[in-house]
Amino acid sequence: MRRGLRERPGGGRPTRMDLLLSLAVVVTGLVESFGRQGTGPGRIADPVPLAAGAVAAGLLLLLRGRSPMAVLLALTATGVAVGWVTDTGYYAAWHFYSTLILVHTVGGAAEPRSRRGLAGLGCVLAAYAHLQTLQSNDVAEVMITAIFLGAAYGSGILLRRQTDRTLRLAERAARLEAEREERARRAVAEERARIARELHDVVSHNVSVMTLHAGGVRMLLGGDPARGRERDMLLGVERAGRAAVGELQLMLGVLREGGAGPEAPQPDLDRLDELVEQVRDTGLDVRLRITGERRPLPPGLGLSAYRVVQEALTNVRKHARAARADVVLAYGPGRLRVEIVDDGAGTGAGGEGPGGHGLIGMRERAAMHGGELSAGPLPGGGYRVAAGFPLDAPEAGEPPSGAGDRDDPASGGAACGEAPPAAPVLGVQM
């Protein structure tokens, strides 16, 4: 990849810069050849060979991207041929300019310590030696020519090394970006697996309660032969419930890592006071404010709201350099709003440490319940995380409001309100 990026655009085809340099050399050569036509010192008696040489040099510059060393040698040969035809020893300016351009290109074509770089250096020395034969030069002229050629060759080397460094940095940035995206994808997958593990206990508990209620209703029916159909239906519900609990146990075994112990009881917003006290013990002043009429929440939603507050306070404590954090729970008509605001100067409640993906997890939890999450710095300083959860839609798998409340014996509505015996609860509930 790096080698391909070093190649000239167009695979060696002339670029706009090549066209511009070629045009400049040709025009300069024609002006010089015909503008200095005449006899005497510094004049050109026959301008046609020099003009033809200028055109040839311009055409050679168009090919410098393909093989700069061969083009430099061809330019030197062109200078020798023009000097042999004119036999005047005139030092053409277009030849010197073209040589500088090609020496710069040769310097940037390969590393000097490589074989190709050493061959390029040999071509540069040959071109320099030819320039010294075009006229009688004193020591100062020899040194001036050497300085110009050396600067052109050195600038080519420096440009190549700078280009290589830029390409390496670009490759590294692309690799780091790909790794960051991969870590983010893994974080999303891990957070979803964690959410699934937490919801497993909630779902399995509800299924167990449903199964026990069905068993309790079946026992209340007694042995009345007229209620045999109802008992058979309730027995089918019990069996399906026990099978579902067993499947949930298998699912949990897949989701948990090998050797992981059982999950601790899952918290909800009723335990938010405990979380606030734990964070206060670390030295952060946390203020909890609850507005609106507090109401029971579906277990999964309460757990997700609790985790949002927990993750946000953890980020405040680790990254925000804050002295105070305000937590607000706002119960509105059909909506729960959770807001965490700190007064820190760091990345805040939504900030991430190196390798952290807490904001991704919070957003996943909000989206799972049809909500949304926003996070960002505040104009006056500090950071704010806000999550909104709809309360009017039932959770996945939860029956609509009022279902099972009728006195239909098949649904177990009236009898389900009675508490089942304690022994069956211990035997079935996970």
TORKOL-4160 file (C-alpha; in steps of 0.2 Angstrom, whole numbers, padded with zeros to 4 digits, m for minus):
430
<pt num="1" X="0000" Y="0000" Z="0000"/>
<pt num="2" X="0014" Y="0012" Z="0005"/>
<pt num="3" X="0023" Y="0009" Z="m0011"/>
<pt num="4" X="0008" Y="0012" Z="m0022"/>
<pt num="5" X="0004" Y="0028" Z="m0013"/>
<pt num="6" X="0022" Y="0035" Z="m0016"/>
<pt num="7" X="0019" Y="0033" Z="m0035"/>
<pt num="8" X="0016" Y="0049" Z="m0045"/>
<pt num="9" X="m0002" Y="0052" Z="m0049"/>
<pt num="10" X="m0008" Y="0044" Z="m0065"/>
<pt num="11" X="0005" Y="0030" Z="m0065"/>
<pt num="12" X="0019" Y="0041" Z="m0072"/>
<pt num="13" X="0009" Y="0051" Z="m0084"/>
<pt num="14" X="0013" Y="0070" Z="m0085"/>
<pt num="15" X="0005" Y="0080" Z="m0072"/>
<pt num="16" X="0000" Y="0099" Z="m0073"/>
<pt num="17" X="0016" Y="0103" Z="m0064"/>
<pt num="18" X="0026" Y="0094" Z="m0078"/>
<pt num="19" X="0016" Y="0103" Z="m0091"/>
<pt num="20" X="0020" Y="0120" Z="m0083"/>
<pt num="21" X="0038" Y="0116" Z="m0081"/>
<pt num="22" X="0040" Y="0110" Z="m0098"/>
<pt num="23" X="0031" Y="0125" Z="m0105"/>
<pt num="24" X="0042" Y="0137" Z="m0095"/>
<pt num="25" X="0058" Y="0128" Z="m0101"/>
<pt num="26" X="0053" Y="0129" Z="m0119"/>
<pt num="27" X="0048" Y="0147" Z="m0119"/>
<pt num="28" X="0063" Y="0152" Z="m0109"/>
<pt num="29" X="0074" Y="0143" Z="m0122"/>
<pt num="30" X="0066" Y="0151" Z="m0137"/>
<pt num="31" X="0067" Y="0168" Z="m0130"/>
<pt num="32" X="0085" Y="0165" Z="m0125"/>
<pt num="33" X="0090" Y="0158" Z="m0142"/>
<pt num="34" X="0082" Y="0171" Z="m0153"/>
<pt num="35" X="0083" Y="0185" Z="m0142"/>
<pt num="36" X="0102" Y="0184" Z="m0141"/>
<pt num="37" X="0105" Y="0181" Z="m0159"/>
<pt num="38" X="0120" Y="0190" Z="m0166"/>
<pt num="39" X="0139" Y="0190" Z="m0166"/>
<pt num="40" X="0151" Y="0194" Z="m0152"/>
<pt num="41" X="0154" Y="0188" Z="m0134"/>
<pt num="42" X="0138" Y="0182" Z="m0126"/>
<pt num="43" X="0128" Y="0181" Z="m0143"/>
<pt num="44" X="0121" Y="0167" Z="m0152"/>
<pt num="45" X="0126" Y="0166" Z="m0171"/>
<pt num="46" X="0114" Y="0151" Z="m0175"/>
<pt num="47" X="0099" Y="0150" Z="m0163"/>
<pt num="48" X="0090" Y="0136" Z="m0172"/>
<pt num="49" X="0101" Y="0121" Z="m0163"/>
<pt num="50" X="0099" Y="0129" Z="m0146"/>
<pt num="51" X="0080" Y="0132" Z="m0149"/>
<pt num="52" X="0078" Y="0114" Z="m0154"/>
<pt num="53" X="0088" Y="0109" Z="m0139"/>
<pt num="54" X="0076" Y="0119" Z="m0128"/>
<pt num="55" X="0061" Y="0110" Z="m0136"/>
<pt num="56" X="0069" Y="0093" Z="m0133"/>
<pt num="57" X="0072" Y="0098" Z="m0115"/>
<pt num="58" X="0054" Y="0103" Z="m0112"/>
<pt num="59" X="0048" Y="0086" Z="m0120"/>
<pt num="60" X="0060" Y="0077" Z="m0109"/>
<pt num="61" X="0053" Y="0085" Z="m0093"/>
<pt num="62" X="0036" Y="0078" Z="m0097"/>
<pt num="63" X="0044" Y="0060" Z="m0095"/>
<pt num="64" X="0053" Y="0064" Z="m0078"/>
<pt num="65" X="0039" Y="0054" Z="m0069"/>
<pt num="66" X="0043" Y="0038" Z="m0078"/>
<pt num="67" X="0062" Y="0037" Z="m0076"/>
<pt num="68" X="0070" Y="0052" Z="m0070"/>
<pt num="69" X="0088" Y="0045" Z="m0071"/>
<pt num="70" X="0086" Y="0040" Z="m0089"/>
<pt num="71" X="0078" Y="0057" Z="m0093"/>
<pt num="72" X="0093" Y="0066" Z="m0084"/>
<pt num="73" X="0105" Y="0056" Z="m0095"/>
<pt num="74" X="0095" Y="0060" Z="m0110"/>
<pt num="75" X="0096" Y="0079" Z="m0106"/>
<pt num="76" X="0115" Y="0078" Z="m0104"/>
<pt num="77" X="0116" Y="0069" Z="m0121"/>
<pt num="78" X="0105" Y="0083" Z="m0128"/>
<pt num="79" X="0117" Y="0096" Z="m0121"/>
<pt num="80" X="0132" Y="0087" Z="m0128"/>
<pt num="81" X="0124" Y="0086" Z="m0146"/>
<pt num="82" X="0119" Y="0105" Z="m0146"/>
<pt num="83" X="0136" Y="0110" Z="m0140"/>
<pt num="84" X="0144" Y="0099" Z="m0154"/>
<pt num="85" X="0133" Y="0106" Z="m0168"/>
<pt num="86" X="0135" Y="0125" Z="m0162"/>
<pt num="87" X="0153" Y="0123" Z="m0157"/>
<pt num="88" X="0152" Y="0139" Z="m0148"/>
<pt num="89" X="0153" Y="0134" Z="m0129"/>
<pt num="90" X="0137" Y="0144" Z="m0125"/>
<pt num="91" X="0130" Y="0141" Z="m0108"/>
<pt num="92" X="0112" Y="0139" Z="m0111"/>
<pt num="93" X="0101" Y="0144" Z="m0097"/>
<pt num="94" X="0087" Y="0132" Z="m0102"/>
<pt num="95" X="0099" Y="0118" Z="m0100"/>
<pt num="96" X="0104" Y="0123" Z="m0082"/>
<pt num="97" X="0086" Y="0125" Z="m0077"/>
<pt num="98" X="0081" Y="0108" Z="m0084"/>
<pt num="99" X="0096" Y="0100" Z="m0075"/>
<pt num="100" X="0090" Y="0107" Z="m0058"/>
<pt num="101" X="0073" Y="0101" Z="m0060"/>
<pt num="102" X="0078" Y="0083" Z="m0065"/>
<pt num="103" X="0091" Y="0083" Z="m0051"/>
<pt num="104" X="0078" Y="0087" Z="m0039"/>
<pt num="105" X="0067" Y="0073" Z="m0046"/>
<pt num="106" X="0081" Y="0060" Z="m0045"/>
<pt num="107" X="0084" Y="0064" Z="m0027"/>
<pt num="108" X="0066" Y="0061" Z="m0023"/>
<pt num="109" X="0065" Y="0045" Z="m0033"/>
<pt num="110" X="0074" Y="0033" Z="m0021"/>
<pt num="111" X="0083" Y="0032" Z="m0005"/>
<pt num="112" X="0102" Y="0037" Z="m0007"/>
<pt num="113" X="0108" Y="0022" Z="0002"/>
<pt num="114" X="0099" Y="0010" Z="m0010"/>
<pt num="115" X="0106" Y="0004" Z="m0027"/>
<pt num="116" X="0094" Y="0015" Z="m0036"/>
<pt num="117" X="0099" Y="0029" Z="m0025"/>
<pt num="118" X="0117" Y="0027" Z="m0029"/>
<pt num="119" X="0114" Y="0025" Z="m0047"/>
<pt num="120" X="0104" Y="0042" Z="m0047"/>
<pt num="121" X="0119" Y="0050" Z="m0038"/>
<pt num="122" X="0130" Y="0044" Z="m0052"/>
<pt num="123" X="0118" Y="0052" Z="m0065"/>
<pt num="124" X="0119" Y="0068" Z="m0055"/>
<pt num="125" X="0138" Y="0069" Z="m0055"/>
<pt num="126" X="0138" Y="0065" Z="m0073"/>
<pt num="127" X="0126" Y="0080" Z="m0077"/>
<pt num="128" X="0137" Y="0091" Z="m0065"/>
<pt num="129" X="0153" Y="0086" Z="m0075"/>
<pt num="130" X="0145" Y="0090" Z="m0091"/>
<pt num="131" X="0140" Y="0108" Z="m0085"/>
<pt num="132" X="0158" Y="0111" Z="m0081"/>
<pt num="133" X="0163" Y="0108" Z="m0100"/>
<pt num="134" X="0151" Y="0121" Z="m0107"/>
<pt num="135" X="0162" Y="0136" Z="m0104"/>
<pt num="136" X="0178" Y="0141" Z="m0095"/>
<pt num="137" X="0173" Y="0142" Z="m0077"/>
<pt num="138" X="0183" Y="0149" Z="m0062"/>
<pt num="139" X="0183" Y="0141" Z="m0045"/>
<pt num="140" X="0168" Y="0152" Z="m0039"/>
<pt num="141" X="0157" Y="0147" Z="m0054"/>
<pt num="142" X="0161" Y="0128" Z="m0051"/>
<pt num="143" X="0156" Y="0131" Z="m0032"/>
<pt num="144" X="0140" Y="0140" Z="m0037"/>
<pt num="145" X="0135" Y="0126" Z="m0049"/>
<pt num="146" X="0139" Y="0113" Z="m0036"/>
<pt num="147" X="0128" Y="0122" Z="m0023"/>
<pt num="148" X="0113" Y="0124" Z="m0034"/>
<pt num="149" X="0114" Y="0106" Z="m0039"/>
<pt num="150" X="0117" Y="0100" Z="m0021"/>
<pt num="151" X="0102" Y="0110" Z="m0015"/>
<pt num="152" X="0091" Y="0103" Z="m0029"/>
<pt num="153" X="0097" Y="0085" Z="m0025"/>
<pt num="154" X="0095" Y="0087" Z="m0006"/>
<pt num="155" X="0078" Y="0095" Z="m0007"/>
<pt num="156" X="0072" Y="0080" Z="m0017"/>
<pt num="157" X="0078" Y="0068" Z="m0004"/>
<pt num="158" X="0070" Y="0079" Z="0010"/>
<pt num="159" X="0053" Y="0079" Z="0000"/>
<pt num="160" X="0053" Y="0060" Z="m0002"/>
<pt num="161" X="0057" Y="0057" Z="0017"/>
<pt num="162" X="0043" Y="0070" Z="0022"/>
<pt num="163" X="0031" Y="0061" Z="0010"/>
<pt num="164" X="0036" Y="0044" Z="0017"/>
<pt num="165" X="0033" Y="0051" Z="0035"/>
<pt num="166" X="0016" Y="0058" Z="0030"/>
<pt num="167" X="0011" Y="0042" Z="0022"/>
<pt num="168" X="0016" Y="0032" Z="0038"/>
<pt num="169" X="0006" Y="0044" Z="0049"/>
<pt num="170" X="m0009" Y="0042" Z="0037"/>
<pt num="171" X="m0008" Y="0023" Z="0037"/>
<pt num="172" X="m0007" Y="0024" Z="0056"/>
<pt num="173" X="m0021" Y="0035" Z="0058"/>
<pt num="174" X="m0032" Y="0024" Z="0047"/>
<pt num="175" X="m0027" Y="0009" Z="0057"/>
<pt num="176" X="m0031" Y="0017" Z="0073"/>
<pt num="177" X="m0048" Y="0023" Z="0066"/>
<pt num="178" X="m0052" Y="0005" Z="0061"/>
<pt num="179" X="m0046" Y="m0002" Z="0078"/>
<pt num="180" X="m0057" Y="0012" Z="0087"/>
<pt num="181" X="m0072" Y="0007" Z="0076"/>
<pt num="182" X="m0069" Y="m0012" Z="0080"/>
<pt num="183" X="m0068" Y="m0008" Z="0099"/>
<pt num="184" X="m0084" Y="0002" Z="0098"/>
<pt num="185" X="m0093" Y="m0013" Z="0089"/>
<pt num="186" X="m0086" Y="m0025" Z="0102"/>
<pt num="187" X="m0092" Y="m0013" Z="0116"/>
<pt num="188" X="m0110" Y="m0013" Z="0108"/>
<pt num="189" X="m0110" Y="m0032" Z="0107"/>
<pt num="190" X="m0104" Y="m0033" Z="0125"/>
<pt num="191" X="m0116" Y="m0021" Z="0132"/>
<pt num="192" X="m0130" Y="m0029" Z="0123"/>
<pt num="193" X="m0125" Y="m0046" Z="0130"/>
<pt num="194" X="m0124" Y="m0038" Z="0147"/>
<pt num="195" X="m0142" Y="m0031" Z="0145"/>
<pt num="196" X="m0148" Y="m0048" Z="0140"/>
<pt num="197" X="m0140" Y="m0056" Z="0155"/>
<pt num="198" X="m0148" Y="m0043" Z="0167"/>
<pt num="199" X="m0165" Y="m0045" Z="0158"/>
<pt num="200" X="m0164" Y="m0063" Z="0159"/>
<pt num="201" X="m0168" Y="m0063" Z="0178"/>
<pt num="202" X="m0182" Y="m0051" Z="0176"/>
<pt num="203" X="m0190" Y="m0061" Z="0162"/>
<pt num="204" X="m0187" Y="m0078" Z="0171"/>
<pt num="205" X="m0195" Y="m0071" Z="0187"/>
<pt num="206" X="m0211" Y="m0065" Z="0178"/>
<pt num="207" X="m0213" Y="m0082" Z="0169"/>
<pt num="208" X="m0210" Y="m0091" Z="0186"/>
<pt num="209" X="m0224" Y="m0081" Z="0194"/>
<pt num="210" X="m0236" Y="m0084" Z="0180"/>
<pt num="211" X="m0232" Y="m0102" Z="0181"/>
<pt num="212" X="m0235" Y="m0103" Z="0199"/>
<pt num="213" X="m0251" Y="m0093" Z="0198"/>
<pt num="214" X="m0258" Y="m0105" Z="0185"/>
<pt num="215" X="m0254" Y="m0119" Z="0197"/>
<pt num="216" X="m0262" Y="m0110" Z="0211"/>
<pt num="217" X="m0278" Y="m0108" Z="0201"/>
<pt num="218" X="m0278" Y="m0126" Z="0195"/>
<pt num="219" X="m0277" Y="m0132" Z="0214"/>
<pt num="220" X="m0291" Y="m0121" Z="0218"/>
<pt num="221" X="m0302" Y="m0129" Z="0205"/>
<pt num="222" X="m0301" Y="m0145" Z="0215"/>
<pt num="223" X="m0307" Y="m0161" Z="0208"/>
<pt num="224" X="m0323" Y="m0155" Z="0201"/>
<pt num="225" X="m0326" Y="m0166" Z="0185"/>
<pt num="226" X="m0335" Y="m0151" Z="0177"/>
<pt num="227" X="m0319" Y="m0141" Z="0178"/>
<pt num="228" X="m0308" Y="m0154" Z="0170"/>
<pt num="229" X="m0306" Y="m0144" Z="0154"/>
<pt num="230" X="m0300" Y="m0129" Z="0164"/>
<pt num="231" X="m0288" Y="m0140" Z="0174"/>
<pt num="232" X="m0280" Y="m0147" Z="0158"/>
<pt num="233" X="m0278" Y="m0130" Z="0151"/>
<pt num="234" X="m0270" Y="m0123" Z="0167"/>
<pt num="235" X="m0258" Y="m0139" Z="0167"/>
<pt num="236" X="m0253" Y="m0135" Z="0150"/>
<pt num="237" X="m0249" Y="m0117" Z="0155"/>
<pt num="238" X="m0238" Y="m0124" Z="0169"/>
<pt num="239" X="m0229" Y="m0135" Z="0158"/>
<pt num="240" X="m0225" Y="m0122" Z="0145"/>
<pt num="241" X="m0220" Y="m0110" Z="0159"/>
<pt num="242" X="m0208" Y="m0123" Z="0166"/>
<pt num="243" X="m0201" Y="m0126" Z="0149"/>
<pt num="244" X="m0198" Y="m0108" Z="0146"/>
<pt num="245" X="m0189" Y="m0106" Z="0162"/>
<pt num="246" X="m0178" Y="m0120" Z="0157"/>
<pt num="247" X="m0174" Y="m0112" Z="0140"/>
<pt num="248" X="m0170" Y="m0096" Z="0149"/>
<pt num="249" X="m0158" Y="m0105" Z="0160"/>
<pt num="250" X="m0149" Y="m0112" Z="0144"/>
<pt num="251" X="m0149" Y="m0095" Z="0136"/>
<pt num="252" X="m0141" Y="m0088" Z="0152"/>
<pt num="253" X="m0127" Y="m0101" Z="0151"/>
<pt num="254" X="m0123" Y="m0096" Z="0134"/>
<pt num="255" X="m0123" Y="m0077" Z="0137"/>
<pt num="256" X="m0112" Y="m0079" Z="0153"/>
<pt num="257" X="m0093" Y="m0081" Z="0151"/>
<pt num="258" X="m0086" Y="m0098" Z="0155"/>
<pt num="259" X="m0084" Y="m0099" Z="0174"/>
<pt num="260" X="m0094" Y="m0084" Z="0178"/>
<pt num="261" X="m0104" Y="m0085" Z="0193"/>
<pt num="262" X="m0123" Y="m0081" Z="0195"/>
<pt num="263" X="m0128" Y="m0063" Z="0192"/>
<pt num="264" X="m0132" Y="m0052" Z="0208"/>
<pt num="265" X="m0150" Y="m0046" Z="0211"/>
<pt num="266" X="m0153" Y="m0033" Z="0198"/>
<pt num="267" X="m0156" Y="m0015" Z="0205"/>
<pt num="268" X="m0169" Y="m0002" Z="0200"/>
<pt num="269" X="m0173" Y="0016" Z="0203"/>
<pt num="270" X="m0179" Y="0011" Z="0221"/>
<pt num="271" X="m0161" Y="0008" Z="0225"/>
<pt num="272" X="m0155" Y="0025" Z="0218"/>
<pt num="273" X="m0153" Y="0032" Z="0235"/>
<pt num="274" X="m0140" Y="0019" Z="0239"/>
<pt num="275" X="m0130" Y="0022" Z="0224"/>
<pt num="276" X="m0130" Y="0041" Z="0228"/>
<pt num="277" X="m0123" Y="0038" Z="0245"/>
<pt num="278" X="m0110" Y="0026" Z="0238"/>
<pt num="279" X="m0104" Y="0040" Z="0226"/>
<pt num="280" X="m0104" Y="0053" Z="0240"/>
<pt num="281" X="m0093" Y="0042" Z="0250"/>
<pt num="282" X="m0080" Y="0044" Z="0237"/>
<pt num="283" X="m0080" Y="0063" Z="0240"/>
<pt num="284" X="m0091" Y="0069" Z="0226"/>
<pt num="285" X="m0106" Y="0080" Z="0231"/>
<pt num="286" X="m0121" Y="0072" Z="0223"/>
<pt num="287" X="m0139" Y="0079" Z="0224"/>
<pt num="288" X="m0154" Y="0069" Z="0220"/>
<pt num="289" X="m0170" Y="0077" Z="0215"/>
<pt num="290" X="m0186" Y="0068" Z="0210"/>
<pt num="291" X="m0200" Y="0077" Z="0202"/>
<pt num="292" X="m0218" Y="0071" Z="0197"/>
<pt num="293" X="m0227" Y="0057" Z="0204"/>
<pt num="294" X="m0216" Y="0042" Z="0207"/>
<pt num="295" X="m0224" Y="0026" Z="0200"/>
<pt num="296" X="m0219" Y="0008" Z="0198"/>
<pt num="297" X="m0209" Y="0005" Z="0182"/>
<pt num="298" X="m0207" Y="m0011" Z="0172"/>
<pt num="299" X="m0192" Y="m0020" Z="0179"/>
<pt num="300" X="m0181" Y="m0019" Z="0163"/>
<pt num="301" X="m0184" Y="0000" Z="0161"/>
<pt num="302" X="m0181" Y="0003" Z="0179"/>
<pt num="303" X="m0164" Y="m0007" Z="0178"/>
<pt num="304" X="m0159" Y="0003" Z="0162"/>
<pt num="305" X="m0163" Y="0020" Z="0170"/>
<pt num="306" X="m0153" Y="0015" Z="0185"/>
<pt num="307" X="m0138" Y="0009" Z="0174"/>
<pt num="308" X="m0138" Y="0026" Z="0165"/>
<pt num="309" X="m0137" Y="0036" Z="0181"/>
<pt num="310" X="m0123" Y="0023" Z="0188"/>
<pt num="311" X="m0112" Y="0025" Z="0172"/>
<pt num="312" X="m0114" Y="0044" Z="0171"/>
<pt num="313" X="m0109" Y="0046" Z="0190"/>
<pt num="314" X="m0094" Y="0034" Z="0187"/>
<pt num="315" X="m0088" Y="0045" Z="0173"/>
<pt num="316" X="m0090" Y="0061" Z="0183"/>
<pt num="317" X="m0080" Y="0053" Z="0197"/>
<pt num="318" X="m0066" Y="0047" Z="0185"/>
<pt num="319" X="m0065" Y="0060" Z="0172"/>
<pt num="320" X="m0074" Y="0076" Z="0175"/>
<pt num="321" X="m0063" Y="0083" Z="0190"/>
<pt num="322" X="m0080" Y="0089" Z="0197"/>
<pt num="323" X="m0085" Y="0094" Z="0214"/>
<pt num="324" X="m0104" Y="0092" Z="0212"/>
<pt num="325" X="m0116" Y="0082" Z="0202"/>
<pt num="326" X="m0135" Y="0084" Z="0201"/>
<pt num="327" X="m0146" Y="0069" Z="0197"/>
<pt num="328" X="m0164" Y="0073" Z="0192"/>
<pt num="329" X="m0178" Y="0060" Z="0190"/>
<pt num="330" X="m0193" Y="0068" Z="0182"/>
<pt num="331" X="m0209" Y="0058" Z="0181"/>
<pt num="332" X="m0220" Y="0065" Z="0167"/>
<pt num="333" X="m0236" Y="0060" Z="0159"/>
<pt num="334" X="m0231" Y="0045" Z="0149"/>
<pt num="335" X="m0212" Y="0049" Z="0151"/>
<pt num="336" X="m0197" Y="0047" Z="0162"/>
<pt num="337" X="m0183" Y="0059" Z="0161"/>
<pt num="338" X="m0166" Y="0056" Z="0169"/>
<pt num="339" X="m0153" Y="0070" Z="0169"/>
<pt num="340" X="m0136" Y="0070" Z="0176"/>
<pt num="341" X="m0126" Y="0087" Z="0177"/>
<pt num="342" X="m0109" Y="0090" Z="0184"/>
<pt num="343" X="m0098" Y="0106" Z="0186"/>
<pt num="344" X="m0082" Y="0098" Z="0181"/>
<pt num="345" X="m0069" Y="0104" Z="0169"/>
<pt num="346" X="m0065" Y="0087" Z="0162"/>
<pt num="347" X="m0075" Y="0076" Z="0149"/>
<pt num="348" X="m0089" Y="0074" Z="0161"/>
<pt num="349" X="m0103" Y="0062" Z="0164"/>
<pt num="350" X="m0103" Y="0057" Z="0146"/>
<pt num="351" X="m0084" Y="0056" Z="0145"/>
<pt num="352" X="m0074" Y="0041" Z="0141"/>
<pt num="353" X="m0057" Y="0036" Z="0147"/>
<pt num="354" X="m0044" Y="0027" Z="0136"/>
<pt num="355" X="m0053" Y="0012" Z="0129"/>
<pt num="356" X="m0070" Y="0017" Z="0138"/>
<pt num="357" X="m0087" Y="0015" Z="0130"/>
<pt num="358" X="m0099" Y="0020" Z="0143"/>
<pt num="359" X="m0109" Y="0032" Z="0132"/>
<pt num="360" X="m0111" Y="0018" Z="0120"/>
<pt num="361" X="m0119" Y="0007" Z="0133"/>
<pt num="362" X="m0130" Y="0021" Z="0140"/>
<pt num="363" X="m0137" Y="0025" Z="0122"/>
<pt num="364" X="m0140" Y="0006" Z="0119"/>
<pt num="365" X="m0150" Y="0005" Z="0135"/>
<pt num="366" X="m0161" Y="0020" Z="0131"/>
<pt num="367" X="m0164" Y="0014" Z="0113"/>
<pt num="368" X="m0169" Y="m0003" Z="0119"/>
<pt num="369" X="m0184" Y="0005" Z="0127"/>
<pt num="370" X="m0188" Y="0017" Z="0113"/>
<pt num="371" X="m0180" Y="0031" Z="0122"/>
<pt num="372" X="m0165" Y="0043" Z="0117"/>
<pt num="373" X="m0150" Y="0049" Z="0125"/>
<pt num="374" X="m0140" Y="0066" Z="0123"/>
<pt num="375" X="m0124" Y="0071" Z="0130"/>
<pt num="376" X="m0113" Y="0086" Z="0129"/>
<pt num="377" X="m0104" Y="0100" Z="0137"/>
<pt num="378" X="m0113" Y="0115" Z="0144"/>
<pt num="379" X="m0110" Y="0133" Z="0139"/>
<pt num="380" X="m0105" Y="0139" Z="0156"/>
<pt num="381" X="m0095" Y="0124" Z="0160"/>
<pt num="382" X="m0099" Y="0106" Z="0166"/>
<pt num="383" X="m0107" Y="0092" Z="0157"/>
<pt num="384" X="m0124" Y="0085" Z="0155"/>
<pt num="385" X="m0131" Y="0068" Z="0151"/>
<pt num="386" X="m0150" Y="0067" Z="0148"/>
<pt num="387" X="m0160" Y="0051" Z="0144"/>
<pt num="388" X="m0179" Y="0050" Z="0140"/>
<pt num="389" X="m0189" Y="0034" Z="0142"/>
<pt num="390" X="m0207" Y="0032" Z="0136"/>
<pt num="391" X="m0219" Y="0025" Z="0150"/>
<pt num="392" X="m0235" Y="0022" Z="0140"/>
<pt num="393" X="m0229" Y="0008" Z="0129"/>
<pt num="394" X="m0228" Y="m0010" Z="0137"/>
<pt num="395" X="m0212" Y="m0019" Z="0137"/>
<pt num="396" X="m0208" Y="m0033" Z="0125"/>
<pt num="397" X="m0217" Y="m0048" Z="0131"/>
<pt num="398" X="m0228" Y="m0039" Z="0144"/>
<pt num="399" X="m0247" Y="m0041" Z="0141"/>
<pt num="400" X="m0258" Y="m0025" Z="0138"/>
<pt num="401" X="m0265" Y="m0016" Z="0153"/>
<pt num="402" X="m0281" Y="m0025" Z="0159"/>
<pt num="403" X="m0277" Y="m0042" Z="0151"/>
<pt num="404" X="m0280" Y="m0057" Z="0163"/>
<pt num="405" X="m0291" Y="m0045" Z="0175"/>
<pt num="406" X="m0307" Y="m0053" Z="0169"/>
<pt num="407" X="m0316" Y="m0067" Z="0179"/>
<pt num="408" X="m0313" Y="m0079" Z="0165"/>
<pt num="409" X="m0309" Y="m0095" Z="0173"/>
<pt num="410" X="m0298" Y="m0100" Z="0158"/>
<pt num="411" X="m0287" Y="m0085" Z="0160"/>
<pt num="412" X="m0286" Y="m0087" Z="0179"/>
<pt num="413" X="m0289" Y="m0068" Z="0181"/>
<pt num="414" X="m0298" Y="m0067" Z="0198"/>
<pt num="415" X="m0288" Y="m0082" Z="0206"/>
<pt num="416" X="m0271" Y="m0075" Z="0200"/>
<pt num="417" X="m0273" Y="m0061" Z="0213"/>
<pt num="418" X="m0271" Y="m0074" Z="0227"/>
<pt num="419" X="m0254" Y="m0077" Z="0233"/>
<pt num="420" X="m0248" Y="m0095" Z="0229"/>
<pt num="421" X="m0241" Y="m0106" Z="0243"/>
<pt num="422" X="m0223" Y="m0103" Z="0248"/>
<pt num="423" X="m0217" Y="m0120" Z="0244"/>
<pt num="424" X="m0221" Y="m0120" Z="0226"/>
<pt num="425" X="m0212" Y="m0103" Z="0224"/>
<pt num="426" X="m0196" Y="m0110" Z="0231"/>
<pt num="427" X="m0197" Y="m0125" Z="0220"/>
<pt num="428" X="m0200" Y="m0116" Z="0203"/>
<pt num="429" X="m0194" Y="m0098" Z="0204"/>
<pt num="430" X="m0176" Y="m0095" Z="0198"/>
